[in-house]
Amino acid sequence: MSKALTAHPDLVAIELVDSGIRFRSYGGGPESDRQAQPDSGPADIVGLALLTPEGVITGEAARRRAWLEPQRSFDQYWHQLNLSPLPASSRHARHHADLAFAQLDAIHRAAGQPQKVVFAVPGSFSREQLSILLGLANALPFTTAGLVDSAVAAVSQVVIPGAGSGTARRRIRHLDIQLHQCLITSLEVSDQVERQAVAPVSGAGLRHFHDTWSQYIANLFIQEYRYDPLHTAEGEQQLRDNLPRWLMQLAGSPEVQIELTTARGNFQLKLRRNDLLAATAARTASLTRALADCGKADAVFLSHRLAALPEMAAMLGGVPLPADACLNACLSRLDEICPTTEAIQFVTRLSAKPGPGVSTGLSRSPSTALKSSGENRSEPPTHLLCGHRAWPLATGLGLRLVNGELQVSGDLTAPVTLRRSGGVLRLLGDDPRIAADRPDALSSGDHIRYGDQVLILIREQAPHRDRTPGEPERD
């Protein structure tokens, strides 16, 4: 650790990813104890601000009022960190940088007002945005001790066979989801974890997934109760408040009972995981294509923010990382991240030493190491989702390659077929280019892949029954 940091042990690491900002600080006691037992900050903090007549509120307090006061709500200030005027500015905030300043100030106070801060930021930050961030930090009562790429930091905590020996070179992909985009970071790991490239994927941010799912759920309530929760600010706020909890429940169950409180009573219905996946299949497919465009990789890792979305790890064939991976690296690699001089450098490589960390399972075959998150799926699928069309599986389907494109038909003489035998759906054929992780026992949520094309097996939802004329509404 540098002398400067030893003299000022009061330090906090902040992971600035707007879909879930996190911080972690040293605890009390000797330096060795502080490094071994860091204090955790609160749960993920959303990058959201609300401009009020009294000032700027951020994070959870702003989220609870975001859809009640949408004209005063802002969530792009980290994604578009700049000095362009806000559409509804005030004396409290003129541009996105002012909103970012307000949130940094709030986080600094929540962290106990430390003297030094290490920032871990996504590789999507431009040089200008990094300069603005450091300028905001200089205006606050702390010193910026270091700046590191958040994906590099997170992967540096992973135990990768051969890493640190200087011989093995692994091609790694790290995926993280921000509010308005997904970010694929390509890394090379030998004795160091080094960033090679960064690929933003537009239209695949957390806000896009939540917006699609909110509209889908609203449609369910319209069909069942003639009630549109998005029609009023209060209804939308209630739906948005509940959505993260419903998604968490769906991560461990194929369906959950959801409920909204209305003036006509409490409305309940069943929400099915596969239906949600079908609603965002196009977004997931765009993410899968972007990942394929980055080239072959020895392993794919997902941030906890992305892996928290239902079945996302299984659909992308990735290993979820612990939520504290990035911050742990920040606090354990201070000698590499924090310069001994006054000049702050954006660190895009860290040492990759074997030792305690996250086991990747890379010593096993990829199909064994990466498919575990889908092991509990047991519902038999009814359709194969290909693009925007769902093909019924009743009598089986044929798959063939035509001019490099994977095509689906009812032709069971095709080189590859989907057939049921003894109640089990199987992928049969001799073309190794068309593959699935579990070809002998396919379930809902499983994928069939050819190159960057991904087809998803889904289960059809039972149709909602419309009321007949004169039938009373349910309450």
Secondary structure by P-SEA (a helix, b strand, c coil): ccaaaaaccbbbbbbccccbbbbbbbbcccaaaaaabbbbcccccccbbbbccccccccaaaaaaccccccccccccccccccccccccccccccaaaaaaaaaaaaaaaaccccbbbbbbcccccaaaaaaaaaaaaaccccccccccaaaaaaaacccccccccccccbbbbbbbcccbbbbbbbbbcccccccbbbbbccccaaaaaaaaaaaaaaaaaacccccccccaaaaaaaaaaaaaaaaaaacccbbbbbbbccccbbbbbbbaaaaaaaaaaaaaaaaaaaaaaccccbbbbcccccccccccccccbbbcccaaaaaaaaaacccccccccccccccccccccccccccccccccccccccccccccccccbbbcccbbbbcccbbbbbbcccbbbbcccccccbbbbbcccbbbbbccccccccccccccccccccccccbbbbbbbbccbbbbbcccccccc
